[in-house]
Amino acid sequence: MHMTRTTVDVDKRALDAARRELGTNGLSETVNAALREAARHRVLKGFDVTRDIDGTPGEVAAGRERF
């Protein structure tokens, strides 16, 4: 995994809320988990039950290739 060191201003209340929600410890772990969750959310927004679950194996594979 490639990591980049940076300086950012972080909203402490939002960080604490995210830490509780994600079950993480520390700033870096929480920020990285939140970024992964945001990317996961984007993928799930494109999820189509008919295509991705009820489709043929070829249709399911084609749906996965979009990401």
Sequence and secondary structure as in RCSB ss.txt:
>XXXX:A:sequence
MHMTRTTVDVDKRALDAARRELGTNGLSETVNAALREAARHRVLKGFDVTRDIDGTPGEVAAGRERF
>XXXX:A:secstr
           HHHHHHHHHHHT  SHHHHHHHHHHHHHHHHHHHT  HHHHTSS HHHHHHHHHT 
